[in-house]
Amino acid sequence: MNLTEIQNRALEIREKYEQFETIKYGKPWSIEDLTMGLVGDIGDLVKLIQAQNGKREIENSQEKLAHELSDCLWSILIIAKKYNIDLEKSFLDTMDSLDKEISDKLNQ
């Protein structure tokens, strides 16, 4: 799968969540709600990283880490789409910029 296909799959799941949220809460989560969810997922991610490094005890931490990374990616894909950001282009542009920046520093 390429990034566009992955993002489309994420959007399919988001549509189902919007239906669920509308039934349960009367309206779908806002972009702010989705972002707060991402922040919570990042907090969980930090705990799982700690577990991977022996600083927390979490059963099945490797499996849970893979899941949490996917949750974070899902949120980022959805947020990017909500703001009409071409994440693939932006990512490649950012990598080019970082590559130039670090290459310049290495060549000093």
N, C-alpha and C positions, 0 to 999 in steps of 0.2 A: 504494500500500500504506500502511496505517496502522501505527502502532507495534506493535499486537497481532499483525498479520499478519507483520510483520518479525520479531518475537520468535518466533512459531511457526515460521517458516522457519529461524531460527537453531537452534531446538530440534531440528528435523528433522536438521540437520547434526550437532548435538551427539550425537544418538542413534547416528549412524553412527560418529562418533569413539569413542564408548563401546564399540561392538562391536569396532572396530579395536584399541583400547587393551587390551581384555580378551584378545584373541587374542595381541597382541604382548607385553604386560606382565603378563598374568594378572588384571588388574583395571583398571577405568576410572580416569582421573585424578580425584583428590579436588578439592574446592573450593580447597584451598591450591595444588594443582598448576595449576589453571586460573588462579588469581590470579598465580602466578609467571609463567605464560605471558603474561598481560596485561602484567606489568612488562617482560618481554622485548620485547613488541610496542611498548610505549611507548618503550623505548630505540631501537628501529628507527625509530619515528616521529620522534624527536628528530633522528636522523641525516638523515632525509629532509627535515625542515624546514630543517636546515642546508644541505642541497644546494639547496633552493629559494631560499635566500638567499645562494648563492654561497660558502658556507664549506666545502663538501665537493663532491667530484665523484662523482656517482652517475648512471649511465646510466638513462634513462627514469624520472627521479625523480618527475615528475608522476604518471605511471601507478602507480608504486610507492607514492607517497604516498596515492593514492586507495585502493589495496589495503590499506595498513596502517591507515588510518582505519577501513576496514570491519572489519578484524581486531579492532581495539580495541573497536568498537561491538559486534561479535559476542560478545566476552568479557564486556562489561558486561551485555548482554542475558541471557546465560547465568547469570552470577553473581546478577543481580537475581532471576531465576526460582528459582534454588536457595534463595534466602533469602525467597521469597514476597513480594518487594517489587513493588508496583504502580508500575512505573517511569514510566508515563505520568502518573499522579496525582502521584507524587513530583516529577517534573520540573516539572509545572505549578505545584505548590505552591512549589517552590524558586524558580522564575522570579517568581512573585508576591512572595515574600519579598525577593528581590534587587531587584525593581522598587521595592518600598516603601522598602527601605534606600537605594538610590541616589537615589530621588526626594526622600526626606527630606534627604539630604546636599545635593542641588542646590537645595533650597528654604531652606537655612540662610542 
